[in-house]
Amino acid sequence: MLSEKPWTWDAIVRLVLGAFICLCLGSIVVSIWHHAGPPGTGRTAFFAITGAGIVLLVASLVIIARPWSIEELFRPMLFLLGCLSAGMTLAAWAQKHATPPDDGRSAEQMVVAEAAVLIFFIGFLRVRRVSWSDAFGFRHNRRNAVLSGIVVACIFLPVAEGLQWASAHLMTTLRLEPQEQEAVHALRVTSEWSNRVVLGVLALFLAPVVEEIFFRGMLYPAIKQAGFPHLATFGVSLLFALIHFNVVSFVPLFVLAILLAALYEHTNNLLAPIAAHALFNGLNFAMLYLFQNQIAK
C-alpha cells in the first residue's frame, strides 16, 4: 500500500508550471546552440534577446520553487507574472528567428528539456526540504522494487506489441494512416552515432526518471490523497498516454501507465515503475535499432 506523500495541490500546480517552463528552456537552449545566422548586429541581437528570455524564465522557476506565505502572496505573484510573460515573449521571438530545426536537433531538444525538468524537480525538493525517500520511498525494499519492475516490463512488452499491432490494424481498416512514432522517426532519420546516443540517453534514463517522478511520484498520490483514487489511476494514465501524441501507441501506453501505478502501490517505491519504464523503453529502443539496421541492409 502506498504511504502518505507530502504533495498538495499548490505543489502540483507549481510543478506543472515549472515543467512547462523547463520544456521551453530546453528548446531555446538548443536553438541558440545551433543558430547559424550571419555574423553582425542581427546575430548579436538574437543572442542578447534570447539570453534575456532565458534569464527571465529561470527567474520564474526560482519564484515557483520557493514557498510563498499568505501575507506576501501578491509580490511573488506579480514578479512571477512579469518574468513569465516577458520571458515567454522573448523566447517566442527567438524561436521564430532561429534557424529551422532539423530531425537530429529534435532529439537534442528533448534531452535538454527533460534534463532541465529533472534539475527543477531536484531544486524543488531541496527548497521544500523533502527527502527522496519521503517523497518516493527510494529506501523501501529497493531490490524487490527493481526486480518487480523488470518482471513487469518483460511480461508487458509482448502484450504492448500486440495492442499496438491491433491499434494499427484498426486504423488501417478505418482507412486512417497510422502516424509514425516520434522515436521511430528520429531513429530512422538519424544517421550520426552522437544523435543515436542522445536518443538512447533519453529513452533509458531521462524520460523514465522524469516522467515517473511527475506522473506516478507526484501527480498520482496528490490526486489519490485528495479523495479521488480512480481519477488518480485512470486520469493520470490517460494524461500519460495523451502527452506522447501518437494514436497507435495510445492504448499500450495507457495500459502501461495503469500497471506502473499498480506497481508503485504494491512496492511503495518509485524505483519499481522507473525500472519497468526504463527497461520497457530500452527493449523498444533496441528493437527499433535492430529493425532499422535490417532495413538498411
N, C-alpha and C positions, 0 to 999 in steps of 0.2 A: 504494500500500500504506500502510495506517495505521501511523504511527510509534508507538513506545512511549510510553505515557501514565503520569503519576505517580499512578495510582489504586490503592488497596489495599482489601481487604475492610473494614478498620477505617474508612476514609474513606467507603465506600459506606453502611455501617450508620449512621454519623453523619449522612450526607446524607439518608437515608430518614427518620430520626427528626426531623431538623431541618425537612425539608419538611412533614412531618405537623403539627408544632407551628405552622409558619407558616400552614398552611391553617386551623388552629383560630383563630389570632390574627386572621386576616383576617375570619373570620366574626364573631368577638367585637367587633372594632372597628366593623364596620358595624352590628351590633345596638345598640351604645352610641350611635352617631351617630343612629339612627332611634328610639331609645327615647322613648316618649311617655307614660310613666306619670305619674300625678298628682303635683304638687309636694308635698313633705313629707319626713318621715323615711324613708319607704319608698323614695322615689326616690333620696335621698342614700345610703341603704344599698346600693341597687343599684349605683350608680356606684362606691362605695367598694370593694365586694366584687369587682366586675368589674375595676376598676383594679388591685387586688391580684393578681387572677388573671393579668392581662397582665404585670405586673412579674415574677411568678414564672416565666411561660412565656418571657419574654425572657431571664431569668437562665439558664433551661435551655438556650436557644440559645447563649448565651455559653460555657457549660460545654462544650457539644457541639463548638463550633468550635475551642476551644483544644486543643493537643496534650497528651496525658497521658503521663507517664513510668510505667514499670512499678513503680518504687519507691513512687510516690504515687498508685496506681490506686484505692485504697479510698476516699480522701477525696473526689475528684471524683465518683466513682460514687454515694456516699452523698448528696452535695449534689444531684446530678442527679435521683436518685430522689425526694428530698424536694421539690425545687422542681417537678418534673414532676407528681407525684401531687397535690400541693396546688393547683398551677395549673390542672390539668385538672378537679379537683373544683369549684373556684370558677367556672371557665369554664362547666362544665355547668350549674351553678346559675343563672348569669347568663343563659345561653341559654334556660333553662326559664322564667324570669320576664320575659324581654324580650317586647316586642310581637311578634305573629306576623309573619314575613317576607312581603312581597308579591313579585310577579314582578319588578318593577323592582329591588328590593333584591338579588335573587339575582345579577344581573349585577354589581352593585357588590361583592358578597361575593367573586365570582370574581376580579375585577380586583385588589382589595386583597390577597387571598390570594396570587395569582400575583406581585404586586409584592413581597410580604413574602418569598416564596421566592427571588426574584431577588436581593433585598438580602442574604439569608442566604448565597446562593452567592458573592456578591461578597466578603462578610466572611470566608467560609470559605477562599477562595483567598488573600486577603491575610494571614490568620493563618498559613497554611501556606507563604506566600512562593512561591506558584506563579503564574507569569505566564499571561495569557490565551493567549499564543502557544504556550507549552509545553503548556498544558492542552488547547487546542482547535485549534492550528495556524492562528490567525487571520491570520498574516502570510504564509502559504504560498499564493502564486498566487491572490490574492483575486479578481481579475477573472474568471478562468476558473471559480473555485468558484461565484461568484454566478451567472454565465451558465449553468453546468451545472444549478444548482438551478432557474433559471427554465425551462429547456428541459424538465426532468423534470416540473415541475408542470404545464406546458401540455400535455404529452403524456399525463400520467396522469389529468387531470381528466375527459375523456370516458370513460376506462376506469372510473374510480371511479363515475361516474354510472350506467354500465351494470351494474356489480357491485351497486350499491345498489338499482337497479330490480329486478335478479334476486332479491336477498335479500327485498325487499318482496313480490314476486310469489310467492316460495316460502312466505312466512309467510301470505299470503292463501290460497294453495292448501291449506295445512295448517289453515286456519280460525283462525289466530292474528292478533290485531290488531297491526299494526306500531306500535311506540312512537314518538311524535314526538321528534325530537332536541331536546336542551335548548336549543341555539342557535336552532332554528326556533321553539320555543315562546316563548323570551324575546323574539325579534324580533316574533312575532305579537302578543303581549300588550302590548308596549311601544309607547306612542304618543308619549312625550316624546323630543325630539331629544337631550337630555342623556343619557338611558339608551341611546339608539342609538349615540351617540358612545362611551360606555363599552364597549358590546359591540364596536364597531369597534376600539378600542384593544386589547381582549382578543384579538380574532381576528387582528389584523395584527401585533401586536408582542409582547405579554406571553406569550401561550400558545406561539407558535413558539419564542421565545427560551428560556423556562423549560423547556419540555418537551424541546427538543433538547439543552440543556445536561445535563439529568438523564439522559434515556434514551440518546441517541447519544453525548453528550460524556463521560459518566462511567460509567454502568452498563454499556453495551455494551463499551467497551475493558477495563473491570475484569474482566468475566466471560471475555472472549476471552483476556486475558493470563494468567488463571488456568488456561488449558488447555482451555476449552470453547467453541470458536468457533461451533459450530452452536447451542448453547444461547444464546450471546450474540445471534446473529442472530434466531433464531425465538422464543426465550423472551422476550427484551426486546420484540420486535414484538408478541407475544401480550399481554404486560402492557400495552403502549401501547394496544392496541385495547380491552382489557378496562376500563381506567380511564375510558373515555368512556361506559360504561354504556348502550350502545344496540345492540340486536341487528341492526337493519337496516344500520347503518354499520360493523359489526364487520369484515366481510370487506374492504371498501375500505380501512379504516384499517390492518388487518393487512398487506395488500399494500403500502400506502404506507410503513409502517414498515420493511419489508424493503428497499424501494427507497431509503429515506433512509439506512439502514445501508450499503448498497452505494455510495451516493453519497459518504458520509463516507470509506469505504475508498478509493474511486477518487481523490478530491481531496485527502485528508488535511487538510481544512479544514472545520470545523463550520459555516462560513458557507454552504456549499453546501446541507446539509439545512435550515438555518434559512431560507434564501431560498426553497427549494422549499416548505417548510411554510407560510411566511408568504403566499406567492403563492397556494398551494392554498386556504388559509383565506380569503384576500381575494376570490378568484374565487367561492368558495362563498357568502361573505357578500354579495357584490354580486348574485348570482343570487337569493338568498333575499330581499334587499331589493326587487329588481325584481318578484319573484313576489308579495310582499306588497302592493306598490303596485297591481299588476294586479287582485288580489282586492278591494282597497279600492275600485277604480273600478267 
